[in-house]
Amino acid sequence: MISVFGLGFVGLTTALGFAQLGFQVYGVEKNASRKQMLHEKRIPFAEPHLPEQLETHLDGRFRLTESAQEAVVNSEIVYYCVGTPCGADGAADLTDLFSALDETMLHKQEGKKLLLVIKSTVPPGTAENRILPYLEARGWKNGVDFSLANNPEFLREGHCWEDFIHADRVVIGCADSWSEQKLQALYAKLEAPVCAVSRSTAEFIKYLSNSLLATMISYANEMSEVAERIGGIDTAGAFHILHMDRRWAGAEMASYVYPGCGYGGYCLPKDTKALYALANSMGLELPLLGSVIRTNEQMPEVIAKRIMQRVSPEQQVGILGLSFKPGSNDVRDCTSAKVIRLLLEHGYQRITAYDPIAISEFQACYPLEIQYAGSLDEICGCSDKLVILTGWPEFKAVKASIPDKVLDYRYL
Ligand SMILES: NC(=O)c1ccc[n+]([C@@H]2O[C@H](COP(=O)([O-])OP(=O)(O)OC[C@H]3O[C@@H](n4cnc5c(N)ncnc54)[C@H](O)[C@@H]3O)[C@@H](O)[C@H]2O)c1
């Protein structure tokens, strides 16, 4: 039996994924409204395939518990998929993770060994330097009361289910064969290779991956800024021709080496900052990663300036796209909110925004003095200029039909 603490994008996918693989899973979620929605078989965010999986497994192999106690008492393996947001100094804030560990310890039965698996993204060294000492200081015996493992998640929002079920690789960071065997057994039915490494290596691989993705994006954005400034350059065309190099071999990675509005969402901003803060705390400067972060942080200003050069404050501006990427209604750390805020600060008061699925999430997250359009037709009709900030495919048709009205900062 498995327990999963935290039923967001990662936790819900993991819980339903293990249910689909034949395991009994308990889900523990502290957010009451999120839990209520799940009880009603509704997914609290837009994510394909999860609705059908919830319909199939809820109250069967997947049980939502009201008490962490029920979950812990009945489980041998406990997964932690809680948020690890960016703290004030850029470092990862592990408050939710430690509170979930506290809850586990509260309900653990004498004489039973638990496998604690961290799936949340945590800075390299967290298991060794922070969690182990924390648990041991509270009287828990490593290897007797618990074993600790790391199992980072690489799924992409909008593709959570397929990325879990058809993972490219599964990374398990273990310090003993008992943990390794248990985790190997969990993933035995997947086709993906399971890579067993040390806990710190597993934690590191996740940051290795996200930092590289962020670097590719900032590189592309820096180059697009040069191209735009020079003028007479077909920026999108140049990148498409760059991707024809056979070394990319049609790789989807190429999509990260493409200009846009900067990376946003939950993971890349916070994970790059957390790694940077960790390195700094050890006296390492990381000039490259520092520049990647700075380039990204400047992007909203770069985009806002480009808009202000082409649109006057009296004109009606239509913002196309609010979510941090197409196919998602996640608006955490999205560029559109930052660009809109800058436009408002510069006296652009006539702003209307449209997104196919993220308007209510955006309104809840950012109380900005703007209007919202209920449809693409409505925003096209009421705007003097349309500004594409999220690369939803349907915006391509708008660009094709009224090119003079559209400023496309996603280079669709
Ligand atoms: N979203 C992604 O694309 C993605 C991909 C890979 C890894 N990750 C990592 O996975 C982790 C979770 O990300 P997410 O996007 O699923 O976050 P999320 O914010 O969508 O979900 C986290 C959930 O944990 C719940 N929670 C917090 N403390 C709890 C507790 N003590 N008990 C029970 N529930 C608790 C929250 O209420 C929330 O519903 C993060 O570390 C993130 O960096 C995310």
The ligand as an SDF file (V2000), in Angstrom:
LIG
                    3D

 44 48  0  0  0  0  0  0  0  0999 V2000
    4.1760   20.8890  -11.9100 N   0  0  0  0  0  0  0  0  0  0  0  0
    5.1490   20.3080  -12.5980 C   0  0  0  0  0  0  0  0  0  0  0  0
    5.2090   20.3620  -13.8290 O   0  0  0  0  0  0  0  0  0  0  0  0
    6.2240   19.5370  -11.8760 C   0  0  0  0  0  0  0  0  0  0  0  0
    7.0380   18.6540  -12.5930 C   0  0  0  0  0  0  0  0  0  0  0  0
    8.0270   17.9410  -11.9190 C   0  0  0  0  0  0  0  0  0  0  0  0
    8.2360   18.1470  -10.5700 C   0  0  0  0  0  0  0  0  0  0  0  0
    7.4410   19.0440   -9.9020 N   0  0  0  0  0  0  0  0  0  0  0  0
    7.6830   19.2140   -8.4620 C   0  0  0  0  0  0  0  0  0  0  0  0
    6.7170   18.4330   -7.7570 O   0  0  0  0  0  0  0  0  0  0  0  0
    6.3020   19.1060   -6.5630 C   0  0  0  0  0  0  0  0  0  0  0  0
    4.8040   19.3430   -6.5860 C   0  0  0  0  0  0  0  0  0  0  0  0
    4.4910   20.1440   -7.7090 O   0  0  0  0  0  0  0  0  0  0  0  0
    2.9770   20.3570   -8.1800 P   0  0  0  0  0  0  0  0  0  0  0  0
    3.0300   21.1610   -9.4280 O   0  0  0  0  0  0  0  0  0  0  0  0
    2.2580   19.0630   -8.1550 O   0  0  0  0  0  0  0  0  0  0  0  0
    2.4570   21.2860   -6.9730 O   0  0  0  0  0  0  0  0  0  0  0  0
    0.9780   21.6840   -6.6050 P   0  0  0  0  0  0  0  0  0  0  0  0
    1.0800   22.9970   -5.9450 O   0  0  0  0  0  0  0  0  0  0  0  0
    0.0860   21.5520   -7.8080 O   0  0  0  0  0  0  0  0  0  0  0  0
    0.5300   20.5600   -5.5650 O   0  0  0  0  0  0  0  0  0  0  0  0
    1.0660   20.4380   -4.2850 C   0  0  0  0  0  0  0  0  0  0  0  0
   -0.0720   19.9660   -3.3860 C   0  0  0  0  0  0  0  0  0  0  0  0
    0.4310   19.5900   -2.1160 O   0  0  0  0  0  0  0  0  0  0  0  0
   -0.5550   19.9250   -1.1430 C   0  0  0  0  0  0  0  0  0  0  0  0
    0.0700   19.8900    0.1850 N   0  0  0  0  0  0  0  0  0  0  0  0
    0.9780   20.7490    0.7310 C   0  0  0  0  0  0  0  0  0  0  0  0
    1.3270   20.3510    1.9690 N   0  0  0  0  0  0  0  0  0  0  0  0
    0.6300   19.2200    2.2380 C   0  0  0  0  0  0  0  0  0  0  0  0
    0.5560   18.3560    3.3440 C   0  0  0  0  0  0  0  0  0  0  0  0
    1.2930   18.5300    4.4390 N   0  0  0  0  0  0  0  0  0  0  0  0
   -0.2800   17.3020    3.2740 N   0  0  0  0  0  0  0  0  0  0  0  0
   -1.0210   17.0820    2.1770 C   0  0  0  0  0  0  0  0  0  0  0  0
   -1.0020   17.8900    1.0800 N   0  0  0  0  0  0  0  0  0  0  0  0
   -0.1760   18.9320    1.0980 C   0  0  0  0  0  0  0  0  0  0  0  0
   -1.0360   21.2920   -1.6150 C   0  0  0  0  0  0  0  0  0  0  0  0
   -2.2650   21.6420   -1.0310 O   0  0  0  0  0  0  0  0  0  0  0  0
   -1.1230   21.0630   -3.1090 C   0  0  0  0  0  0  0  0  0  0  0  0
   -2.3900   20.5970   -3.5100 O   0  0  0  0  0  0  0  0  0  0  0  0
    7.1370   20.3910   -6.5020 C   0  0  0  0  0  0  0  0  0  0  0  0
    8.2930   20.1630   -5.7610 O   0  0  0  0  0  0  0  0  0  0  0  0
    7.4980   20.6380   -7.9620 C   0  0  0  0  0  0  0  0  0  0  0  0
    8.6810   21.3830   -8.1120 O   0  0  0  0  0  0  0  0  0  0  0  0
    6.4310   19.7160  -10.5150 C   0  0  0  0  0  0  0  0  0  0  0  0
  1  2  1  0
  2  3  2  0
  2  4  1  0
  4  5  1  0
  4 44  2  0
  5  6  2  0
  6  7  1  0
  7  8  2  0
  8  9  1  0
  8 44  1  0
  9 10  1  0
  9 42  1  0
 10 11  1  0
 11 12  1  0
 11 40  1  0
 12 13  1  0
 13 14  1  0
 14 15  2  0
 14 16  1  0
 14 17  1  0
 17 18  1  0
 18 19  2  0
 18 20  1  0
 18 21  1  0
 21 22  1  0
 22 23  1  0
 23 24  1  0
 23 38  1  0
 24 25  1  0
 25 26  1  0
 25 36  1  0
 26 27  1  0
 26 35  1  0
 27 28  2  0
 28 29  1  0
 29 30  1  0
 29 35  2  0
 30 31  1  0
 30 32  2  0
 32 33  1  0
 33 34  2  0
 34 35  1  0
 36 37  1  0
 36 38  1  0
 38 39  1  0
 40 41  1  0
 40 42  1  0
 42 43  1  0
M  CHG  2   8   1  16  -1
M  END
$$$$
